[in-house]
Amino acid sequence: MSKSHLSQLDLAHLGELALSHLEKVVAIDSQSDESSAAIPSTPGQRVLAAAVAEFFAALGATIERDDFANVIASFPGRGAGADAPALALMVHLDTARGTHAVPKLNVARGWEGGPIRYPDNPGLEVGVATYPAVAEFVGQDVVYGPGDAPFGLDDKLGLAHLMTLARVLADNPRIPHPPLLLIGRPDEEVGRMEAVVGLARMLGERGVRSGYTVDGILPFEVNVENFNAGHASLHFPDRRLELAPDATAVEIRIGGVNTHGATAHAEGSRSATRLAAELLAILGADATAIRFASDAVRDCDAELLLAVDGPDALARVEAACAAVIGPHRPRGASWRTEAAPAFTAPFESSAAMDALAFVAAFLASDPGFPLAAEDSYERLGYSAPYRIRPDAESGGVVLDVRLRDFDPDKLEARKRHVAALVEGMPGVGINIVDQYVNMGPRLADRPELVDWAVAAAAQVGVTPRRFPIRGGTGVDPFLDEGVAVANLGTGYFAPESEKELTSVQMMARHAQWLTALVAHVAETSRPTA
């Protein structure tokens, strides 16, 4: 594509257009639900699929939808790409649990880098001083939500980019492109691969061999690697725990620092499981955890009930919270302590105490690789004990641990590490499962996916970043069908966090990048005579 076509695109207009598209889709609640066996797991995903279908149909697309709420908008190739192989661009329609639909976003025009004022969370301090990673948004019109919950940039920003791309192509018929399949898929956040097996098979049968998910975080990033992922669930049974006769009941509501595992280091993530274990370490033998339950919506939050021996129990707990949680308040951590009803029985269950003691021992161990997600970055993996939940069927509690590594052998070492620490603990059970694998080896023979994206970025005057994804994109079924799918960044900060933000200019430049990409593919991948 000639640069003259790109230079004719009005970036200011593109940005405002993209903002309108983003506001349209974040107003629809489409969070998925891992506890539901339905596909899609929530009705809101069907609502969004219908809205997306209507939008693309109005721009001339042929629309296909299936029973799982997959939606495909097909545009025939044109110009130099009329007879080129088809290209698929994919996003996921669902957002993470705890995402709130919002009718209107906030915009800080010409942001200078100071603390952003989140209307529903005034204590949150997001600025260059607390989060250096946001420096690249300085001077731009920053777009953000209320601050009480994420509003769904993962992956509704990617969806907005596809909507803006389609609008640009409709308004500029001289821009060439190959046959395009713009796809929205359900239940990516909950790893429901069966939702797209049929879709992947259909693309394979139609001869689609190349595609991208538009689901990355960083601006202009290109990804052809991702984590290998596993998950460990540890069951701690109820055992009788004798209480001191004068123990004081103290309840603590712990608010952790909510981040995605991919950005936990940069954002200073802290889960309530870790914070509670550190509280117990400060309080020492005088405090016993009687009950701990992670929040059903925000895993990083929890309610903790302590039995505290000795005088001034509430004051000592408050002081411990100030010491452990206080330093993380600028990043969104919080706590609330109060006296709870007195214990009426001399015995309680030890399950919560045993689970938190394990968390403390686990994080203090030295297996030779990082454990907490917040201590991991770039190509390092992690083993994060992130949630404790009651086991309604068997009693006791379950501690969930995410296991991530780019090296499959190191992932196996992480599995062995957690299993070894469980050995010898009476009655503690463990179940470890695999979740997804690194797509890198299967994309090694498709370097053009990176080359196309890099060339398109050069046309719009940016240097793309090539990083592995510190997460997954749910493309295994597509790779199984011979559809090679790389991932592209969307340009935002703080995925799945109340802090998340992007900018009008960032959206405009990404729409420009995608436009250059489809034009470049049209001109370089068409069949030769």
MODA-V697255 format. One record per residue. N is the residue number from 0. PHI is phi in degrees with one decimal (* if undefined). BURIAL is # if it has 24 or more other C-alpha atoms within 12 Angstrom, else .. D_CENTER is the distance of its C-alpha to the mean C-alpha in whole Angstrom. Layout:
((N;PHI;BURIAL;D_CENTER) (N;PHI;BURIAL;D_CENTER))
This chain:
((0;*;#;34) (1;-71.5;.;36) (2;-65.8;.;35) (3;-63.6;.;37) (4;-63.5;.;35) (5;-67.2;#;32) (6;-66.7;.;34) (7;-80.1;.;35) (8;-76.8;#;31) (9;-82.3;.;31) (10;-63.8;#;28) (11;-63.2;.;29) (12;-65.9;.;29) (13;-58.9;#;26) (14;-62.9;#;24) (15;-68.6;#;25) (16;-63.7;#;25) (17;-63.0;#;21) (18;-62.2;#;21) (19;-64.4;#;23) (20;-66.5;#;21) (21;-62.5;#;18) (22;-64.2;#;19) (23;-63.4;#;21) (24;-88.4;#;17) (25;-75.7;#;16) (26;-77.9;#;19) (27;-104.6;#;18) (28;-76.7;#;16) (29;-129.2;#;14) (30;-63.5;#;12) (31;-91.0;#;12) (32;-136.2;#;14) (33;-66.4;#;14) (34;-84.0;.;18) (35;-92.4;.;19) (36;-89.5;.;21) (37;-74.3;.;21) (38;-129.5;#;20) (39;-68.8;#;18) (40;-75.9;#;17) (41;-141.2;#;18) (42;-67.4;#;21) (43;-60.8;#;19) (44;-68.1;#;17) (45;-67.3;#;21) (46;-62.6;#;22) (47;-66.4;#;19) (48;-59.1;#;20) (49;-65.3;#;24) (50;-65.8;#;23) (51;-65.2;#;22) (52;-59.8;#;25) (53;-63.0;.;27) (54;-61.7;#;26) (55;-70.5;#;26) (56;-61.4;#;29) (57;-65.8;.;31) (58;-98.8;#;30) (59;98.7;.;32) (60;-78.3;#;30) (61;-87.4;.;31) (62;-105.5;#;28) (63;-128.4;#;27) (64;-135.9;#;25) (65;-119.8;#;25) (66;-67.3;.;25) (67;-94.6;#;22) (68;77.4;#;21) (69;-66.2;#;20) (70;-130.5;#;22) (71;-120.9;#;23) (72;-109.7;#;25) (73;-104.6;#;28) (74;-120.9;#;30) (75;-65.8;#;33) (76;-67.6;#;33) (77;-150.4;#;35) (78;60.2;#;37) (79;-62.7;#;37) (80;-100.5;#;34) (81;-57.1;#;36) (82;-110.4;#;37) (83;-75.3;#;34) (84;-60.9;#;31) (85;-68.5;#;29) (86;-126.0;#;25) (87;-101.7;#;22) (88;-120.7;#;19) (89;-122.9;#;16) (90;-135.6;#;13) (91;-106.6;#;12) (92;-80.9;#;13) (93;-84.1;#;11) (94;-117.4;#;8) (95;-69.0;#;7) (96;-54.7;#;10) (97;94.4;#;12) (98;-72.7;#;11) (99;-105.7;#;14) (100;-74.7;#;16) (101;-129.3;#;18) (102;-79.2;.;22) (103;-151.0;.;22) (104;-98.2;#;20) (105;-93.7;#;21) (106;-131.2;#;23) (107;-100.0;#;24) (108;-69.8;.;27) (109;56.5;.;27) (110;-56.6;#;25) (111;-98.9;.;27) (112;102.6;#;24) (113;-77.2;.;25) (114;-57.5;#;23) (115;-78.3;#;22) (116;-93.2;#;23) (117;-81.4;#;21) (118;-62.2;.;23) (119;-102.1;.;22) (120;-153.3;#;21) (121;-65.0;.;24) (122;-80.3;.;23) (123;-75.5;#;20) (124;-115.9;#;21) (125;-111.3;#;19) (126;-163.4;#;21) (127;-62.1;.;22) (128;-65.4;.;24) (129;-91.1;#;21) (130;-134.4;#;18) (131;-56.3;.;20) (132;-63.0;#;17) (133;-84.5;#;18) (134;-59.5;.;21) (135;-71.8;#;21) (136;-97.0;#;20) (137;-61.8;#;24) (138;88.1;.;26) (139;-101.4;#;24) (140;-89.5;#;23) (141;-79.0;#;20) (142;-110.0;#;18) (143;-151.0;#;17) (144;-101.2;#;16) (145;-67.5;#;18) (146;96.7;#;17) (147;-96.1;#;17) (148;-167.7;#;13) (149;-65.2;#;10) (150;-112.0;#;12) (151;107.6;#;9) (152;-60.5;#;9) (153;-95.7;#;6) (154;-127.4;#;9) (155;-72.9;#;12) (156;-68.4;#;13) (157;-60.3;#;13) (158;-62.8;#;15) (159;-60.8;#;17) (160;-60.5;#;18) (161;-65.8;#;19) (162;-63.5;#;21) (163;-68.9;#;23) (164;-56.6;#;23) (165;-61.2;#;25) (166;-65.6;#;27) (167;-61.4;#;28) (168;-65.7;#;30) (169;-66.3;#;31) (170;-85.0;.;33) (171;-130.9;.;34) (172;-66.1;.;36) (173;-84.2;.;37) (174;-77.0;#;33) (175;-76.4;#;33) (176;-161.6;#;31) (177;-74.4;#;30) (178;-53.3;#;30) (179;-112.6;#;26) (180;-119.1;#;24) (181;-95.7;#;21) (182;-123.1;#;19) (183;-113.4;#;17) (184;-119.4;#;16) (185;-94.9;#;15) (186;55.0;#;13) (187;-70.0;#;10) (188;-63.0;#;7) (189;-101.8;#;11) (190;65.7;#;12) (191;-82.6;#;15) (192;-60.7;#;17) (193;-63.8;#;20) (194;-67.9;#;19) (195;-120.0;#;19) (196;-60.7;#;22) (197;-65.8;.;24) (198;-61.8;#;23) (199;-62.2;#;23) (200;-62.7;.;26) (201;-62.1;.;27) (202;-62.9;#;26) (203;-61.8;#;28) (204;-66.0;.;31) (205;-85.7;.;31) (206;83.9;.;31) (207;-72.4;#;27) (208;-120.4;#;27) (209;-136.3;#;24) (210;-167.7;#;21) (211;-138.1;#;18) (212;-87.2;#;14) (213;-108.2;#;13) (214;-144.0;#;10) (215;-81.9;#;10) (216;-100.4;#;9) (217;-68.7;#;13) (218;-62.3;#;16) (219;56.7;#;18) (220;-90.8;#;16) (221;-125.9;#;17) (222;-123.5;#;15) (223;-129.0;#;17) (224;-137.5;#;16) (225;-149.3;#;13) (226;-61.5;#;13) (227;-86.3;#;16) (228;-129.7;#;14) (229;-136.1;#;16) (230;-145.8;#;16) (231;-113.0;#;19) (232;-119.8;#;20) (233;-110.4;#;23) (234;-102.4;#;26) (235;-106.9;#;28) (236;-77.6;#;31) (237;-69.5;#;33) (238;-129.3;.;36) (239;-72.0;.;39) (240;-121.4;.;38) (241;-84.5;.;41) (242;-96.5;#;41) (243;-65.7;.;43) (244;-61.6;.;46) (245;-108.1;.;45) (246;-63.4;#;41) (247;-97.1;#;39) (248;-87.1;#;36) (249;-128.5;#;34) (250;-105.8;#;30) (251;-124.9;#;27) (252;-99.2;#;24) (253;-99.9;#;22) (254;-105.1;#;19) (255;-83.4;#;16) (256;-95.3;#;14) (257;-85.6;#;11) (258;-144.7;#;8) (259;-78.1;#;5) (260;-59.7;#;7) (261;-63.1;#;7) (262;-117.6;#;9) (263;-60.7;#;11) (264;-67.7;#;14) (265;-65.7;#;14) (266;-100.1;#;13) (267;66.5;#;15) (268;-56.1;#;13) (269;-146.6;#;16) (270;-86.3;#;15) (271;-63.9;#;18) (272;-62.4;#;19) (273;-69.1;#;20) (274;-61.6;#;22) (275;-65.6;#;24) (276;-62.3;#;25) (277;-71.7;#;26) (278;-61.4;#;28) (279;-63.9;#;30) (280;-65.1;#;31) (281;-71.4;#;32) (282;-74.2;#;34) (283;70.8;.;35) (284;-67.6;.;38) (285;-75.0;#;38) (286;-120.5;#;35) (287;-129.2;#;34) (288;-78.9;#;30) (289;-96.9;#;32) (290;-147.2;#;28) (291;-143.1;#;25) (292;-141.6;#;22) (293;-65.6;#;18) (294;-63.3;#;17) (295;-69.4;.;17) (296;-104.5;#;14) (297;-113.2;#;13) (298;-58.1;#;13) (299;-77.0;#;14) (300;-104.1;#;17) (301;-165.0;#;20) (302;-111.5;#;24) (303;-123.8;#;26) (304;-108.6;#;30) (305;-112.4;#;32) (306;-105.3;#;36) (307;-117.5;#;37) (308;-85.4;#;41) (309;91.5;.;43) (310;-76.2;.;44) (311;54.4;.;42) (312;-60.0;#;39) (313;-63.4;#;36) (314;-65.0;.;37) (315;-67.3;#;36) (316;-65.6;#;33) (317;-61.1;#;32) (318;-64.9;.;33) (319;-65.1;#;31) (320;-62.4;#;28) (321;-61.7;#;29) (322;-74.2;.;29) (323;-88.6;#;26) (324;-92.3;#;24) (325;-50.5;#;26) (326;-61.3;.;25) (327;-99.7;#;21) (328;-60.1;#;22) (329;-60.1;#;21) (330;-98.1;#;18) (331;110.9;#;18) (332;-70.4;#;19) (333;-157.3;#;22) (334;-155.4;#;24) (335;-144.8;#;27) (336;-113.0;#;30) (337;-158.4;.;33) (338;-70.0;#;36) (339;-104.3;.;35) (340;-55.1;.;38) (341;-61.4;.;40) (342;-69.4;.;40) (343;-104.4;.;43) (344;-124.1;.;43) (345;-76.9;.;43) (346;-129.1;.;41) (347;-138.3;#;37) (348;-79.6;#;34) (349;-91.6;#;33) (350;-57.8;#;30) (351;-63.9;#;28) (352;-63.7;#;30) (353;-63.3;#;29) (354;-65.6;#;26) (355;-70.9;#;25) (356;-64.6;#;28) (357;-65.2;#;26) (358;-56.3;#;23) (359;-62.1;#;26) (360;-66.8;.;27) (361;-62.4;#;24) (362;-70.2;#;23) (363;-85.0;.;27) (364;-72.9;.;27) (365;-129.2;.;27) (366;-82.1;.;27) (367;96.9;.;27) (368;-147.7;#;23) (369;-62.9;#;20) (370;-110.6;#;19) (371;-62.4;#;17) (372;-59.0;#;13) (373;-71.6;#;14) (374;-100.8;#;17) (375;-120.5;#;16) (376;-158.4;#;15) (377;50.3;#;16) (378;-96.5;#;17) (379;-85.4;#;17) (380;-91.5;#;16) (381;-155.4;#;15) (382;-133.0;#;16) (383;-107.9;#;15) (384;-77.7;#;17) (385;-109.4;#;14) (386;-152.7;#;16) (387;-123.5;#;20) (388;-134.8;#;21) (389;-69.3;#;24) (390;-100.7;.;26) (391;-67.5;.;28) (392;-83.3;.;30) (393;-106.3;.;31) (394;80.4;.;31) (395;75.1;#;29) (396;-134.5;#;25) (397;-118.1;#;23) (398;-101.1;#;20) (399;-100.9;#;17) (400;-129.4;#;16) (401;-83.9;#;13) (402;-118.8;#;15) (403;-138.1;#;14) (404;-165.2;#;16) (405;-76.5;#;17) (406;-94.3;#;21) (407;-60.7;#;22) (408;-67.8;.;24) (409;-71.3;#;23) (410;-63.2;#;20) (411;-63.5;#;23) (412;-65.1;#;25) (413;-66.3;#;22) (414;-62.1;#;23) (415;-64.9;.;26) (416;-63.4;#;25) (417;-68.2;#;24) (418;-65.8;#;27) (419;-66.0;.;29) (420;-71.1;#;29) (421;-77.8;#;29) (422;-56.0;.;32) (423;87.6;.;35) (424;-90.4;.;33) (425;-57.9;.;35) (426;76.6;.;34) (427;-82.2;#;30) (428;-104.5;#;29) (429;-140.5;#;26) (430;-133.0;.;24) (431;-119.4;#;22) (432;-128.1;.;20) (433;-88.6;.;18) (434;-115.8;#;15) (435;-153.4;#;15) (436;-123.2;#;17) (437;-66.1;#;17) (438;-78.9;#;18) (439;-51.3;#;20) (440;-58.6;.;23) (441;-84.7;#;23) (442;-103.7;#;23) (443;-61.0;.;25) (444;-95.3;.;28) (445;-126.2;.;26) (446;-64.6;.;26) (447;-63.5;#;27) (448;-62.1;#;23) (449;-74.8;#;23) (450;-59.5;.;26) (451;-61.5;#;26) (452;-65.3;#;23) (453;-67.5;#;25) (454;-64.1;#;28) (455;-65.3;#;26) (456;-63.1;#;25) (457;-61.6;#;28) (458;-66.4;#;30) (459;-102.3;#;28) (460;80.8;.;28) (461;-125.9;.;25) (462;-103.4;.;24) (463;-69.7;#;21) (464;-108.0;#;19) (465;-113.7;#;19) (466;-131.8;#;16) (467;-74.0;#;15) (468;-81.1;#;11) (469;-87.8;#;10) (470;171.4;#;8) (471;-138.5;#;9) (472;-122.9;#;10) (473;67.0;#;12) (474;-101.3;#;15) (475;-52.7;#;18) (476;-61.6;#;20) (477;-71.9;#;20) (478;-62.0;#;21) (479;-61.4;#;24) (480;-97.6;#;26) (481;83.3;#;26) (482;-97.4;#;24) (483;-79.5;#;22) (484;-129.3;#;19) (485;-93.2;#;17) (486;-127.1;#;14) (487;-119.1;#;15) (488;-71.2;#;13) (489;-117.1;#;13) (490;88.4;#;14) (491;-151.5;#;12) (492;-124.1;#;11) (493;68.1;#;9) (494;-61.2;#;5) (495;57.0;#;5) (496;-128.9;#;8) (497;-64.3;#;12) (498;-85.1;#;13) (499;-56.8;#;11) (500;-157.3;#;14) (501;-142.3;#;15) (502;-145.9;#;19) (503;-59.7;#;21) (504;-67.1;#;23) (505;-64.1;#;19) (506;-64.6;#;19) (507;-62.6;#;23) (508;-67.4;#;22) (509;-71.8;#;20) (510;-63.5;#;22) (511;-63.5;#;25) (512;-62.1;#;23) (513;-64.2;#;22) (514;-62.8;#;26) (515;-63.4;#;27) (516;-63.6;#;25) (517;-66.7;#;26) (518;-69.3;#;30) (519;-64.9;#;30) (520;-62.6;#;29) (521;-59.1;#;32) (522;-86.6;#;34) (523;-114.2;#;33) (524;-111.5;#;33) (525;-69.1;#;35) (526;-60.6;.;38) (527;-85.4;.;41) (528;-70.8;.;44))
